[in-house]
């Protein structure tokens, strides 16, 4: 039966007909080995006909098993008259084999070329097994994924794009791949798109490899696609001595050596673990929660969305996280570390943690400390530490005085370095305040709608000066406690210092012009001035205008250079 297209090119480019009456239906088929040419065969079919040898017959059984492993197709061998009938003939130099597609209840014939020596060698990775898998694919309903045929004929599309019309993706393709040019190994299983198409026709075989399986690869492993219906399964690349790539995500490729792309994972398959090779591995976890074991080389491991366990080799392994450090909560030590963010990951023996905004040498960190969902007060100790605050307003208390520390920004994190070396260097992410023993503090919440940043900019806007640390500490505390920002602006407006800076009895125009000059250091643009004057005429308060210009993107950009490394202030204790 011929089916309509599905809209999925990787299926439609392969599916032509089926033994089943509707997609996804299991079938039972018989097969037999012809001893004489078929009576209804064409001139080409009967030309130089020979029965298959015992060795060839066994290779056919092996190839049939690769198809029944992935789809609900039961094959039964009969003496003669099977649904699929196999033999050999003389095809000259035209092809290595050909087969007919299913057509109702008629038997389909498959012939391999008996003058082609490839069809007598069936060592895994050689051409012989691939020929049988390809031709049996035709007998089960698959066509070529491109506009080609060994005899020069063609079948209507759709076809695969050139990037995927190769043997990495389908045994039905005539085209070798870049990986084949390096590895020189043909496929020993149906490939990624073949499995997808065959499972569309007959349903997936959900009884195949349901236990805990280890797939063990070596440097020159043949091209193959893994179908596994369940259990807890491992990709073991420990037999590979060159640099390898291991991708545990379904529908992706791994390489037992650079550029090979010789191992793929079928769609809807979950592989739960990986073991690295000894030559350095790049490993990509999936979202199922994987166990990844590093090898002797330098490994780079991309963690997934699940709860991963990553066991480094104790060398120079790196774990890469998808987000900025502030997305994660870290706890433990460099030797044994828990990272919460993309699931809960357990790490040991890892040297470097690579985040979207910074990297951390985990081997040099004595302690990782995380806050919770609320406001946290964390305490620094000796050595190099990493603090991740999480949500809420988070403080880190340091035992030393401010003058003994250098506090600097590094990307989106802050570094607090004890100049004496005793306290080490602390990395702060998602931490809003760093408090020293003498009451000095540094605020890192400098952005829009952050207490410290708002208070600092409002000081600069209202008084045209750097804030005094005691006063700044008072107003930061007020804003932290819920005092409204525009109420703070109003307090600044009625202060004697504001009157001294701006003057008194100002008209609205004078007020707006002076704000522009003192805050933005320029004459007002016509549009901006008109906007604020209109707002004032409609009853808007001057405190709102002051606060709006203070928090304008232009002023924030103008001030940010002064507060990049945090804002110093005195903690208000009243």
Buried (B, 14 or more C-beta within 10 A) or exposed (E): BEBEEEEBBBBBBBBBBBBBEEBEBEBEBBBBBBEEBBEEBEEBBBBBBBBBBEEBBEBBEBBBEBBBBBBBBEBEEEEEEBBBBBBBBBBEEEBBBBBBBBEEEEBBBBBBBBEBEBBBEBEBBBBBBBBBBBBBBBBBBBBBBBEBBBEEEEEEBBBBEEEBBBBBBBBBBBBBBEBBEBBEBBBBBBBBBBBBBBBBBBBBBEEBBEEEBEBEBBBBBBBBBBBBBBEBBBBBBBBBBBBBBBBBBBBBBBBBBEBBBBBBBBBBBBBBBBBBBBBBBBBBBBBBBBBBBBBBBBBBBBBBBBBBBBBBBBBBBBBBBBEBBBBBBBBBBBBEBBBBBBBBBBBBBBBBBBBBBBEBEBBEBBBBBBBEEEBBEBEBEEBBBBBBBBEEBBBBBBBBEBEBBEBEBEEBBBBBBBEEEEBBBBBBBBBBBBBBEEBBBBBBBBEEEBBBBBBBBBBBBBBBEEBEBEBBBBBBBBBBEEBEBBEBBBBBBEEEBBEEBBEEEBEBEEBBBBBBBBBBEEEBEEEBBEBBBEBBEEEEBBBBBBBBBBBBEEBBEBBEEEBEBBBBBBBBEE
